[in-house]
Structure formats: structure tokens, C-alpha cells
């Protein structure tokens, strides 16, 4: 405890004291990326964070739900399928995000936050900070938080400086699966897409990988979010208590703490995005420490950082589930909840008026005791019925609000999926058109040769048949593309589709060329807008326009 108090007292001093030489980047960021968020630490050290986006919506209340766990896992206690929610503390033009440590907490970073003097940067300092307890990690995070309160480069919101803490169970799983950058299939997979072998991304048990030794941070490849060492090397302690998993959710009992990711002592076949285990806080009367257990820090903010943020969040919560959205003419603007509010208000008004009448009746009939008693009994029964109706209406309203909110969330997912499918279909149309154009050029060339030499007539017949097949295939895929446009236009209002463009664009897949697909997304949305304004719905004309548009987009992307 004494050492802990001294370390806090020295934080201000650490801000100005430096090592004999500035700490090299290899000690805190061995794999630098252009969009890293680098934040200062005491003793001229730094910690690098990555933005993990959770929502592209302007409303903070619209957090991201996702499926954690897996269907193929044998550890049902820890890794059964369950629903989680995440939302970032910070917001920029793109959306909400949280700042997750790019690497495991290193030994040097831990020393900087807990030692009384600035440590020397050595090779050992590049290793993960292992043999520390859950409480040691919490103390280090608290020390860093105190430092950040006066750090000029500390991320802020509403003038409030960020604080450091251990990553949560849900934040870790969302990030290890690739967040919003992964496609749904990639997100749900046991392991994310990997270019190469597991050993290229993880330090695990085996002579081909760890060979019994832990590795420095950042020696393997990072994931699609630019995060390193999420698999293997050192088990990472989570901020949360461990909860068992049961069908669809976490169990209510809180236990020890949670570790994620596996370590250099974990077998390759145990590695998965769902990997999570429970650890006891204490073993044999001492804080639990292990040579393969570390942590990873997150920068965060209070949910309420100002009166303005509280007012804004309250307003967003009140809007949830209200089917009064003028942009949604297909069930989202029925205003049933709004009507229920009026009924509940009228019911309360009737109840209040009835109570006044009861009091007046009791006063007027105080001399006629028998009649007064009967009237009082009847009025009391009437009041109970009105109150019961009010309670039932309020419960109905809450159920409707919940159902409407769930409906809106599912609708937005469906729209984003529709947009992605539209973009993919547009790219397929482009590919088939390219094949048709190539086949047509070949056909024209062979025709010229056949006109001059009859020996090429058989080749001309084959080339003509091949070109005809490409024309038919192009017609089939363009029909599918057109049907998707028509279905989207009839199913969803355009303002709602527009809102999901950014979400669709960021979820096309970790290994896809997102910039190219973003162009196909724009193409699909442009065709959708044109189709919605086209009253004639000339199929032949539209199909030609769709083919030319997708072909142009694909040709531009090839350059």
C-alpha cells in the first residue's frame, strides 16, 4: 500500500522527469500505423490505442448488439452463444468508438505506472507485464488515470479527461472478432480471417510457435482493426467479474475475474474468438498471479460527463421505441405509442376527477351514513378498476416500446444487409459485362477472319455460342440486381436506407477492397434513387442503365 501511495504522489514529478535517452518507439509501438492514437505516459513513455467503432449513428443510445460465444464450443459454461452490447465513449465525424490498447500492457509500461523511479528501457521491458494480479492491474490503471487528468494529450469529451481501466469482456470479444469492419460471417467465425497460419497471428503452445516462451508485444500480425496479441502470448485479465453463459445470455451469478485470448501455454486447437476462462482472485491466501497472465487497457469516459450530455441521452431514451418516425412510412410512423400516451393521460385525468367526486359525495352525504357507505364502496371499486386499467396500459406501452425498439434494430440490420448485397450484385454485373465485352471482341475478330477464310467458320460458331451464353448470364444477374432494387424501394424508405450506407460500407469484410466496394455501394444507392423517381419503370431501359453503371464503376476500380 505504501508503494502504491508513493507512486501516486510521484506521478506529477514523472511528467517532467525523463530517462537519459528518449524511449524508442520499439518499446511501445513496434508495428506503427498511420491512424494510431498515441498518448503520453510518465517517464517519457507512451501507450498506443486503436479506435474501435461501435456505431455510425449520431445517437449514443443506439449501442451495438452482437452475438458472443459460439455454436461449436464444447465449454458450455464459458462460451455458449449469448447476446452482448457495446458502445464507445468517444465520438468523431465517423461515429462512436472506444480506445483499446493496441498491445498487451508491457512490462516497461507497468513499471512506469507503479515504480517509484523511472525504470530503464531494456529488452525485458518489451514483454507483456505478467506475474501481476487483478488488483495490481487495477492499481496501474488508476495511476495512469491520475496522470491523464493533467496530461495535455489526454483524450477528452465535454472538457472531461479520459480515465484508464482494464478492457471489459464484451469490448474484448467485439474487437477480437473485428468489430464493424468484419462481415457478419467473418464476425461469427471461430477465428477471424487470417492471411497465413495461426502462428502468424498468435503465440501458442507448440515448438512451431511459443516453444515454451512468452514473446515481446507486437511480434505477430495484427487483426483487421490494427490490434495485436489478441490471441495467445499472455492471457488478458478483463475488468468484469466472470459470469457463466447460458442460452442466449450471461448467468446472473458473478464469480472470479475473466481472462481472454489464451496464452503461450494454450494449445492451438483451443484458440478461438470466444475463448474465455474464470480465474480466482486469491490462491492459497495470496493474490492470484501467473507467468502467462497480463491485461490490456482502455481509455474511457463517464456515461454522464456534463448536464448537456445527460439531457441529450435522456431525450434519446425517451424516443426509443416510439413509432412516430416520419421517415418510416412502413410501420414506423403508426404513432400507436403516442396514442397510448394520450389514453394513459386521459385515464389518469378520469381517476383524479373520480377521486374529487368521491370526496365531494362523502361531504354532501355525511348525514346519510348508509347511502354514503354504499356510494363510497362503489366509488372505491371504480377507482380500483381505473387504476388497474392505468397499470395495464402502462405495461402495454412498455412492451410496445421494447418491441418497436427491437423492430427498428432488426430493420436497420436488414437494410444494411440489403445494401451490401446490392453492392455485391453490382460488382457481379460488372464482372459479367466485362466477360461479355471480351467475348464480343473475340467474336468480331473471328468473324472478320471467317469472312476471309472458311476454315474459321467452326471457330466463329463456338465464339458466337460463347458470347450468347455470356449475354444470357448477364441478363440473369442484371434481372437479380433489378429485383433487389425494386424490393428495397418497396420495403424501406429512402432516408432510412441512406442512414445505413456508412454501416454497410464498413462491414463488407476484412479481406475485401473496401474502397472498391464503397463505389459499388454508391452505385446501388444511386440506382435506387433513380428507380424510386422513375414512374414509367421501363425495365429494358433501366436494365441497360444498371449494366452500364455497374460496368463503369467496375472498370474505374480496375484502373
Rosetta blueprint (number, residue, H / E / L):
1 X L
2 X H
3 X H
4 X H
5 X H
6 X H
7 X H
8 X H
9 X H
10 X L
11 X H
12 X H
13 X H
14 X H
15 X H
16 X H
17 X L
18 X L
19 X L
20 X L
21 X L
22 X L
23 X L
24 X L
25 X H
26 X H
27 X H
28 X L
29 X L
30 X L
31 X L
32 X L
33 X L
34 X L
35 X L
36 X L
37 X E
38 X E
39 X E
40 X E
41 X L
42 X H
43 X H
44 X H
45 X L
46 X E
47 X E
48 X E
49 X E
50 X E
51 X E
52 X E
53 X E
54 X E
55 X E
56 X L
57 X L
58 X L
59 X L
60 X L
61 X L
62 X L
63 X L
64 X E
65 X E
66 X E
67 X E
68 X E
69 X L
70 X L
71 X L
72 X L
73 X L
74 X L
75 X L
76 X H
77 X H
78 X H
79 X H
80 X L
81 X L
82 X E
83 X E
84 X E
85 X E
86 X E
87 X L
88 X L
89 X L
90 X E
91 X E
92 X L
93 X L
94 X L
95 X L
96 X E
97 X E
98 X E
99 X E
100 X E
101 X E
102 X L
103 X L
104 X L
105 X L
106 X E
107 X H
108 X H
109 X H
110 X H
111 X H
112 X H
113 X H
114 X H
115 X L
116 X L
117 X L
118 X L
119 X L
120 X L
121 X L
122 X L
123 X H
124 X H
125 X H
126 X H
127 X E
128 X E
129 X L
130 X L
131 X L
132 X L
133 X L
134 X H
135 X H
136 X H
137 X H
138 X H
139 X H
140 X H
141 X H
142 X H
143 X H
144 X H
145 X H
146 X H
147 X H
148 X H
149 X L
150 X L
151 X L
152 X L
153 X L
154 X L
155 X L
156 X E
157 X E
158 X L
159 X L
160 X E
161 X E
162 X L
163 X E
164 X E
165 X E
166 X E
167 X L
168 X L
169 X H
170 X H
171 X H
172 X H
173 X H
174 X H
175 X H
176 X H
177 X L
178 X L
179 X H
180 X H
181 X H
182 X L
183 X L
184 X H
185 X H
186 X H
187 X H
188 X H
189 X L
190 X L
191 X L
192 X L
193 X L
194 X L
195 X L
196 X L
197 X L
198 X H
199 X H
200 X H
201 X L
202 X L
203 X E
204 X L
205 X L
206 X L
207 X L
208 X L
209 X L
210 X L
211 X L
212 X L
213 X L
214 X L
215 X L
216 X E
217 X L
218 X L
219 X L
220 X L
221 X L
222 X L
223 X L
224 X L
225 X L
226 X L
227 X L
228 X L
229 X L
230 X L
231 X L
232 X E
233 X L
234 X L
235 X E
236 X E
237 X E
238 X E
239 X E
240 X E
241 X E
242 X L
243 X L
244 X L
245 X E
246 X E
247 X L
248 X E
249 X E
250 X E
251 X L
252 X L
253 X L
254 X L
255 X L
256 X L
257 X E
258 X E
259 X E
260 X E
261 X L
262 X L
263 X L
264 X L
265 X L
266 X L
267 X L
268 X H
269 X H
270 X H
271 X L
272 X L
273 X L
274 X L
275 X L
276 X E
277 X E
278 X E
279 X E
280 X L
281 X L
282 X E
283 X E
284 X L
285 X L
286 X E
287 X E
288 X L
289 X L
290 X L
291 X L
292 X L
293 X E
294 X E
295 X E
296 X L
297 X E
298 X E
299 X E
300 X E
301 X L
302 X L
303 X L
304 X L
305 X L
306 X L
307 X H
308 X H
309 X H
310 X H
311 X H
312 X H
313 X H
314 X H
315 X H
316 X H
317 X H
318 X H
319 X H
320 X L
321 X L
322 X L
323 X L
324 X L
325 X L
326 X L
327 X L
328 X L
329 X L
330 X L
331 X L
332 X L
333 X L
334 X L
335 X L
336 X H
337 X H
338 X H
339 X H
340 X H
341 X H
342 X H
343 X H
344 X H
345 X H
346 X H
347 X H
348 X H
349 X H
350 X H
351 X H
352 X H
353 X H
354 X H
355 X H
356 X H
357 X H
358 X H
359 X H
360 X H
361 X H
362 X H
363 X H
364 X H
365 X L
366 X L
367 X L
368 X L
369 X H
370 X H
371 X H
372 X H
373 X H
374 X H
375 X H
376 X H
377 X H
378 X H
379 X H
380 X H
381 X H
382 X H
383 X H
384 X H
385 X H
386 X H
387 X H
388 X H
389 X H
390 X H
391 X H
392 X H
393 X H
394 X H
395 X H
396 X H
397 X H
398 X H
399 X H
400 X H
401 X H
402 X H
403 X H
404 X H
405 X H
406 X H
407 X H
408 X H
409 X H
410 X H
411 X H
412 X H
413 X H
414 X H
415 X H
416 X H
417 X H
418 X H
419 X H
420 X H
421 X H
422 X H
423 X H
424 X H
425 X H
426 X H
427 X H
428 X H
429 X H
430 X H
431 X H
432 X H
433 X H
434 X H
435 X H
436 X H
437 X H
438 X H
439 X H
440 X H
441 X H
442 X H
443 X H
444 X H
445 X H
446 X H
447 X H
448 X H
449 X H
450 X H
451 X H
452 X H
453 X L
454 X H
455 X H
456 X H
457 X H
458 X H
459 X H
460 X H
461 X H
462 X H
463 X H
464 X H
465 X H
466 X H
467 X H
468 X H
469 X H
470 X H
471 X H
472 X H
473 X H
474 X H
475 X H
476 X H
477 X H
478 X H
479 X H
480 X H
481 X H
482 X H
483 X H
484 X H
485 X H
486 X H
487 X H
488 X H
489 X H
490 X H
491 X H
492 X L
493 X L
494 X H
495 X H
496 X H
497 X H
498 X H
499 X H
500 X L
501 X H
502 X H
503 X H
504 X H
505 X H
506 X L
507 X L
508 X L
509 X L
510 X L
511 X L
512 X L
513 X L
514 X H
515 X H
516 X H
517 X H
518 X H
519 X H
520 X H
521 X H
522 X H
523 X H
524 X H
525 X H
526 X H
527 X H
528 X H
529 X H
530 X H
531 X H
532 X H
533 X H
534 X L
535 X L
536 X L
537 X L
538 X L
539 X H
540 X H
541 X H
542 X H
543 X H
544 X H
545 X H
546 X H
547 X H
548 X H
549 X H
550 X H
551 X H
552 X H
553 X H
554 X H
555 X H
556 X H
557 X H
558 X H
559 X L
